[in-house]
Amino acid sequence: MKKVVILSVFFLCTITSCVSIRKQESVPQKVVQEVRSNVINLEQAEDLPFSALNGYFLKSNVKLSPEINFFTIGTLNKLKKITGITKTMSDSVVTPNFNDEIVIIIAMKPSKDFNIISIKRICTLNNDIYIDYEVSQKEVVDLGYFVSNVYIFKVQKPKIIINACFIDANKEITVLPFGNRNVKSPVDISDMLKNYTGVYKGTFPISNTENIMSVELNLKSDYTFYLKQTYLSLNGKTFESSGKWYPNSDLASFVLNNNKNLSFYFTDRNTIEKLSDNDEKINPGMYTLKK
């Protein structure tokens, strides 16, 4: 039996309480109610520094369904997927540091109205981010063409982000889950450590071969782990490793030994799924472990 420290095997594979709330499909009603109750406390919330990201634009293939659309971005890969950089500013554009920052985009559907999107305040309370924004229309005579009104900016990243809550001038709130969160993600740290830790087992295919491996991951509530990987078709060769695991800021996923190539997603309390080095699902069902 061979022991290794690095998991090389996986490389193969001012806001007031007078508000209304527009509920998003993936946000539970309980969360919406909590957002409503927290708004009255925002005067004591911690402000988050933010600044505009100049030189970026929203790609034309990004679908803008409602009149106003919101995007929260926590990885460089996602930013590149939905934005481009203007050629005239390609040498001076600042790339966000996603270890310490997130990117937020507010985008309106293309129209002949020229609108200005501005941010009044961004703050954090109870692991949620609140973005107080305003849209004002600029009077333009005979514009003659459709324009996309977009504001792209970066925000200092709190340690934990559960939801992003957008509050307009009419005090209507749109609540969006942050990052990879779904309705079955941990609601907080305590929930994650109590209900999402344990021993997960399953089999993974080995890249570019017909072989498979048996995988057992013991995710412990003290933030340590034990991993056992056995090649089922290579004379039962086994690798063992251990170390620390770290939850990502959305609490929906985690990494082993602080290695982004070894990232997993909490599908629910009893299931985790291996993610790619871009924090995306590799092939649903093929890289899944269950308790």
N, C-alpha and C positions, 0 to 999 in steps of 0.2 A: 504494500500500500504506500503510495507516494504522497507526501504532503507538500503543498505549495502555498505561498503567501499571496501571490497575485493570481487573480482568476483568469488566466490566459485562455481557458477553454471557451469562455463566453465571447471572446473576440471572433470566434467562428460564428458563430451564430448572431357764511352766516345763514344759516339755513334754519327755517322754523319748522314747527310741527304741523303746519297747515299744508299737507301734501296729499297727492294721490299717487297710486303706485301702479305702474304697468308691469304686470307679471310676465316673465319670460317662461317659455315652455319647460326649460330644464331646471327651474328654480322652484323648490317645494313651497307650498303655501305657508308652512311654518317659518321659513326663512323670510318671506315677504312680511309677515307679521312682526318678526324681530327687527327688520329694517325700519318699519314704521315706528316702533317703540324707541329705537335708538336715535332717531333724528332729533329729538328734543335735547339730546345730550351733546350735540355736535359743537356747541360753543366751547366745551372743554376738550374737544378732540385735538389730536396732535396734527399740526400742519405738515404737509410733505412738500419739499422743494420740487419744482418742475420747470421745464424750459422747452421751447419749441425746437423741433428737429427740422431745420431748413434743408432744402435740397431733395427731400423725399416726396414721392407722389404715389397715389393709390393706383395699382395696375387696373387696366380697363376690364380685365376678366373677373374682377372681384364683384360679386353680386350685391347690389344695394337694394334690399327689398322694402323696408319701411321708408318713411320720409326722412328719418334721421337714423343713422346706423352707428354702432359702437363696436370697437375691436380692442381687446386687451392682449398684448403680446409679451411673452416672457422668454422667448428664445430668438437667436439671430436667424435660424432657419425659417421660422414663421414670418419674421419681418421681411426676409428676402422673397418669400412666396407671394406676399400681397402688396409689397411696395417696390418701387424702382427709384433710381437716383438720376436726377437731371444731369445731362452731359456737361452743361456749363458749370456745374458745381461739384463734379465728380472728384476733384482734387481737394475740396475743402469740407466735404460732408463728414460729420462726426458720427462714428459708429457707437451706439449705446453699449455700455458695459452691463450685460445682463446678470452679472453677479450681484450688482448693486442697484440696478435700474430695471424698470419695465417701460414698455411703450404703449401709449393709448392713442387711438385714432377715433375722431368723431367726423363722420362723413354724411353729407346730405345727398339725396338723389340729384342727378344733373337736371338743371332747369335754366330758364332764362332770367331768373332772379339771382342777383348777386348778393350773397349773404356773408356775413362775417361771424365766425365762431370764436368766442373768447372764453377763457377760463377765469372764474372769479375766485375759486378756492379749491384746493384738494387737501383732504385730511383723512386720517385713519382712526377707527374706533372699533373695538371688539373684533379685530382681524378682518374688518371690511374697509374698503377704500371708498370715499365719497367724493365725487367730482361735481362741483357746482359750476355749470356752464351756462352760456347765454348765446343766443343767435339773434343778430340784428341785421336788418335788410338795408343794403346800400342802394340808394336811388340811382339807377342807370337808365338813360334814355336810349331806346332802340339798340339794345344789346345785340340782337340778331343771331345769337348762337347760344347753345347750351353750355353751361359751366358746371364743374363739380366743385362744391364747396367742402373743403376738407381741412381739418386741423390735426397735425401729427405732433405729438410731444412726448417727452420722456419724464418719468417720475421716479423719485427715490423709492426703492423697494423696501417695504416693511418685511420683517422676518417671516410673517405668515399673512397670506391673503386668501380669504375665502370667497368674497364677492366684490365686484366693482359696481357701485351704485351711482348712476348718473342723474343729477337733479337739474331740471331746466328752470327757466325764469318763472314758469307757472307753478313751480314746486311739484311737478310730476316726476316720479322716480322710475327709472328703468334699472332692474337688478339683473346682473349677469354673473354666472359662476366664473371664477378666475381659472386660467390655465386649463388643465385636463380634467377638472372636476366634473362629476356627474352626481345624480341624486343619491347614489349609494356611497359616495366618498365620505371619509371621516369628517365629522362636524367640527372637531377640535383635536388638540393633542391628546387629551385624556381619552377620548373615544378611540383614537387611533391606537394608542398603546394597550388599551383594554380589549378591544374587539377585533383588531386587525393583525395583531401579532400571533405567532404560532408556527406550527410546522406545515410547510407547503410541499407537496410532492407532485411529480408528473414526469413526462418524457419530452425531450427536445430533439428535433432533427439536427444533424450535423451538417453544416453548410457544404454544398457541392459534393455530397456523398449520399449513399443510401443508408448510412448508419444512423443510429439514434442513441441518445444517452438518457439514463435515469437521473433525475435531479431531485434533491431534497434540500430545502432551504428552511432553516430554523430561525425565524425572525423573532428576536427576544425584546421584551419591554424595557430592557436597560440599554437599548440601542446597540447591542452586539448581535452577531449572527454566526451561524455555522452552516457551511455549504458542503454538500457531498455530491459529486458528479461521477457516474459510472458509465463507461462505454459498454453497452449491452452486446455489441457485435465485435469487440476487440479484446476478447479474452477477459472481459469484466474489469478492465483497467480502471482504477478509481483515483480520483483527486479529491482532497479535502482542503478546506480553507476556512478562515474565520477572520473577524474584524469588526468594524463599526458600520452601521447603516445610518443614512441621513435622509430625513424627509425633505422633499422639495417644498417651496414656499406655499404651494397650493394644497399641500397635505394629500394630494391625490396620487402621488408617486414618490419613489425613494431611490437612492443610489447606494451601492455597496462600496465601501472603502473610498468614498468620495470620488468615484470614477463614473463619469457620465456615460461611458460605454456599458456600464453595468446597471442599467436603470430598469425599474419595474413599476407597474401601474396597478393600483388597487381597483379591480373591477367591481368587487363588493367585499363583504367581510370575510369571505371564504375563498376568494380567488384573486390571484395576481397574474400579471402578464408581462413578459419581457418586452422592453421597448428598444427601438433602434437608438443609435448615438445622437439622433436628432429628436429624441423624445416622441417618436411616432410608433404606432403599432406596426409590427413587422408583417405578421400574417395572423389574423384573428383565429384563435383556437389552436394554432400550432406551437405557440410558446407560452402555454398556460400551465400554472401550477395551482393545485387545490389543497385545502386542508383535509 
